[in-house]
Structures are given as C-alpha cells and as structure tokens.
Amino acid sequence: MARKETITIGMILDTAFNMVKTEGIESVTARKVAAAANCSTQPIFRVYKNMEELQKAVYEKSIEYFLQYYKDFEKKSNVPFTNLGLAYIAFAREEKNYFKLLFVNGMQGGKSMYELLNGEDGNVVKEINLARSMGCANPGHMFMKMWIFIHGAACMSLSGDFDLTDDETMSLLEKSYESFSRE
C-alpha cells in the first residue's frame, strides 16, 4: 500500500505565501519553506519543478490577495481614482511585503502594473470611465497623473514617511484630482 501524502501543494503554497507576509519573497527558499512546513525539500520538488515555479505561484496568489483586498475595501469617495488610491496606499501600509512583491520588486510575471491593478473586474477601467462621465477630457492622462501621486504615497508609507490618516489621504487625493482637472 502506498504511503499517504501528508504535505500537499496547497500546504506548500500557503506556507510560502505566509512566509512572504512576514519575511518577504527573499525568504522563500527550499530549505526555509521545508522547515516552515515541517517536511523535507522532497515534497516541494515533487509538486514544483523548481523554486521559481513556487515563487511564481506565490506571486499569483499575492495578486489574488490584493484584488480581493481592493474588492473588500470600503469605498468612501465619489471622486475618480480616490478609492483605488486609498486601497493601494492602505495595502502598502498594511501588507508591506506583498506590496513590495507586486509593485516594487519588478517581479510582474509578464504583467504591467496597469494589468495588476485592473484585474479581471476592470478596476482601473471603471475609474477611467467614472472620470470620463464626470467631464474629464483625457481620463487616461488623468489616471497617469493620479497614479504617480498614489504610487509615490504608497512607497512613502513603506518607509514610514507617509503618516496621514485615511481621511487626510482621501482629502489629499480628492484635492489632487481637482487640481489636475484644472490643468
């Protein structure tokens, strides 16, 4: 009778995913994952060809995590790009290592930042359409202006240099949109 597998692909992926949360993607090595999963490296390489394949799976799971985070994030503003910005900045503040993996480290798995943000639900497209419906003449250009500001604020939060409250951040994003609209 064959020995029952006790370490599954889901367990390995969840272990590596949780390691990223606390230690960053750099921590996802065969030995460290095996130790955290309380197994040898053999089960890891039974289900993944190599560590790059496991890291790619962690990356994909991190994308799903961010998109669910955004979907669940309370929408507080009617000003285009503000809710997306609030969620993105909060994600950077609360989930530093996942944020770095997705939006700073450059491991985009063939996806642009726009594609990551947009997701299957069309998050960015919805914001661009909202801007258009509110009279923005060039909503794609507006997105770029807002995104430079939003991404900068999110990156500042990684180092603790962005310490505004959510309400202050919302006000700043709304005022930025208004200012950019006048240009």
Backbone torsions as a table, in degrees:
resi	resn	phi	psi	omega
1	MET	NA	133.5	-178.0
2	ALA	-69.8	145.7	178.3
3	ARG	-70.2	136.9	-178.5
4	LYS	-72.7	132.7	177.1
5	GLU	-74.1	127.9	179.1
6	THR	-105.7	-20.5	178.8
7	ILE	-105.1	116.5	-176.8
8	THR	-102.9	167.1	177.1
9	ILE	-60.1	-38.3	178.4
10	GLY	-63.9	-38.9	179.0
11	MET	-66.1	-41.2	179.7
12	ILE	-65.9	-46.1	179.8
13	LEU	-62.8	-45.0	179.2
14	ASP	-62.4	-39.1	178.3
15	THR	-62.7	-49.1	-179.5
16	ALA	-64.1	-41.1	178.9
17	PHE	-60.6	-45.1	178.5
18	ASN	-66.6	-32.8	176.9
19	MET	-64.6	-39.5	178.8
20	VAL	-60.9	-41.8	-179.2
21	LYS	-55.8	-44.0	-174.4
22	THR	-94.2	-29.6	-172.0
23	GLU	-123.4	-11.6	-177.6
24	GLY	92.7	164.9	-176.6
25	ILE	-63.8	-26.1	179.9
26	GLU	-60.8	-24.8	-177.6
27	SER	-77.7	-11.9	-175.2
28	VAL	-83.8	82.2	173.6
29	THR	-115.8	160.9	-177.7
30	ALA	-57.5	-46.0	-177.0
31	ARG	-66.7	-42.5	-178.6
32	LYS	-69.2	-39.3	177.3
33	VAL	-64.9	-44.4	179.5
34	ALA	-60.1	-44.1	179.8
35	ALA	-63.8	-43.0	-179.4
36	ALA	-68.2	-31.4	179.4
37	ALA	-87.9	-3.2	179.8
38	ASN	60.6	49.6	178.5
39	CYS	-147.9	179.3	173.5
40	SER	-85.7	178.3	177.8
41	THR	-75.9	-15.0	-177.2
42	GLN	-56.0	-47.5	179.4
43	PRO	-61.9	-31.9	179.1
44	ILE	-63.1	-49.0	-176.5
45	PHE	-81.3	-5.4	172.3
46	ARG	-76.2	-33.7	-176.1
47	VAL	-105.8	-18.3	177.1
48	TYR	-123.6	136.4	-179.6
49	LYS	-62.6	-38.7	-177.8
50	ASN	-158.8	177.9	-177.4
51	MET	-70.1	-28.8	176.8
52	GLU	-61.5	-38.4	178.6
53	GLU	-65.9	-40.6	176.8
54	LEU	-65.8	-44.3	179.1
55	GLN	-62.4	-36.3	176.7
56	LYS	-65.5	-39.4	177.3
57	ALA	-64.4	-39.0	176.6
58	VAL	-64.3	-42.4	178.6
59	TYR	-59.3	-47.7	179.4
60	GLU	-62.3	-40.5	178.1
61	LYS	-66.2	-34.5	177.7
62	SER	-66.6	-36.7	175.6
63	ILE	-61.8	-48.9	178.9
64	GLU	-58.5	-40.4	179.8
65	TYR	-62.6	-46.8	179.1
66	PHE	-62.2	-46.2	-177.8
67	LEU	-63.4	-36.5	175.8
68	GLN	-69.7	-38.5	176.7
69	TYR	-58.1	-47.4	179.8
70	TYR	-64.2	-43.1	-179.5
71	LYS	-60.1	-39.7	-178.3
72	ASP	-83.2	-12.5	-175.8
73	PHE	-67.9	132.9	-179.0
74	GLU	-64.6	124.1	178.7
75	LYS	-87.4	118.7	-173.1
76	LYS	-113.3	-12.3	-171.5
77	SER	-126.4	152.0	174.7
78	ASN	-101.3	1.2	-179.4
79	VAL	-85.2	128.6	-178.5
80	PRO	-52.6	142.9	176.0
81	PHE	71.5	-7.4	-177.3
82	THR	-70.4	-48.1	-179.9
83	ASN	-65.1	-40.1	177.2
84	LEU	-61.9	-43.3	178.3
85	GLY	-64.6	-44.1	178.7
86	LEU	-59.3	-46.1	-179.0
87	ALA	-65.1	-42.9	-178.5
88	TYR	-63.6	-45.8	179.4
89	ILE	-66.2	-42.0	178.0
90	ALA	-63.7	-39.9	178.1
91	PHE	-61.9	-42.8	178.1
92	ALA	-61.7	-40.2	-178.6
93	ARG	-71.1	-41.9	-173.5
94	GLU	-89.4	-29.7	-175.0
95	GLU	-127.5	60.0	-172.2
96	LYS	-51.0	-48.0	-174.9
97	ASN	-71.3	-36.1	175.1
98	TYR	-68.3	-39.6	177.6
99	PHE	-60.5	-47.1	179.1
100	LYS	-59.3	-44.5	-179.7
101	LEU	-59.2	-46.4	-174.2
102	LEU	-80.6	-39.8	-167.0
103	PHE	-121.0	-3.5	-178.5
104	VAL	-121.9	-44.7	-172.8
105	ASN	-67.9	-16.6	179.8
106	GLY	82.7	7.4	177.7
107	MET	-88.0	74.1	-172.8
108	GLN	-95.7	6.8	173.8
109	GLY	51.5	37.8	179.7
110	GLY	80.6	6.1	-179.7
111	LYS	-109.7	139.5	174.9
112	SER	-78.3	164.4	177.6
113	MET	-60.2	-38.4	178.0
114	TYR	-58.0	-46.0	179.9
115	GLU	-63.8	-38.9	178.4
116	LEU	-62.7	-45.4	-179.0
117	LEU	-68.4	-42.2	-175.5
118	ASN	-66.0	-41.6	180.0
119	GLY	57.3	-172.3	-179.8
120	GLU	-73.8	-21.0	-178.6
121	ASP	-83.7	-6.6	179.8
122	GLY	70.7	42.9	-176.3
123	ASN	-55.6	-47.7	-178.7
124	VAL	-72.2	-41.5	179.4
125	VAL	-58.3	-40.8	177.7
126	LYS	-61.1	-41.8	179.3
127	GLU	-67.0	-41.2	178.0
128	ILE	-63.5	-42.8	178.1
129	ASN	-64.8	-36.8	176.4
130	LEU	-63.4	-44.4	178.5
131	ALA	-61.0	-43.1	178.7
132	ARG	-61.2	-43.7	-178.1
133	SER	-67.1	-20.9	179.2
134	MET	-94.8	11.3	173.9
135	GLY	95.9	7.4	178.3
136	CYS	-68.9	123.2	-176.5
137	ALA	-70.3	-34.5	-178.9
138	ASN	-135.3	78.4	-174.3
139	PRO	-65.2	-28.6	176.8
140	GLY	-65.0	-42.3	177.3
141	HIS	-66.3	-39.8	177.5
142	MET	-60.9	-41.9	177.6
143	PHE	-57.3	-44.8	-179.1
144	MET	-61.7	-43.3	178.8
145	LYS	-61.7	-48.1	-179.5
146	MET	-64.7	-39.3	-175.6
147	TRP	-66.6	-37.2	176.8
148	ILE	-59.5	-44.6	178.9
149	PHE	-65.2	-47.9	-177.5
150	ILE	-62.6	-48.3	-178.1
151	HIS	-64.7	-39.3	177.2
152	GLY	-61.0	-44.9	178.9
153	ALA	-63.4	-41.3	179.7
154	ALA	-63.5	-43.8	179.1
155	CYS	-66.2	-35.4	175.8
156	MET	-63.2	-33.4	-179.4
157	SER	-68.4	-24.9	177.4
158	LEU	-62.4	-35.4	-177.7
159	SER	-96.2	0.6	-179.9
160	GLY	84.2	8.2	-179.2
161	ASP	-84.2	-7.4	178.2
162	PHE	-116.7	101.2	-173.9
163	ASP	-120.5	29.2	178.0
164	LEU	-76.7	152.6	174.6
165	THR	-72.4	168.8	177.3
166	ASP	-61.8	-39.8	178.8
167	ASP	-65.3	-41.6	177.3
168	GLU	-64.9	-39.8	178.6
169	THR	-64.6	-43.8	179.0
170	MET	-60.1	-45.5	179.1
171	SER	-60.8	-43.2	179.8
172	LEU	-64.1	-42.1	178.5
173	LEU	-65.3	-43.4	179.5
174	GLU	-63.9	-42.2	178.6
175	LYS	-67.2	-35.7	177.0
176	SER	-63.6	-45.0	177.9
177	TYR	-59.0	-45.9	179.4
178	GLU	-61.0	-43.5	179.9
179	SER	-64.3	-45.3	179.1
180	PHE	-64.4	-29.9	179.8
181	SER	-67.2	-26.3	-178.2
182	ARG	-82.4	-13.4	-177.5
183	GLU	-70.1	NA	NA
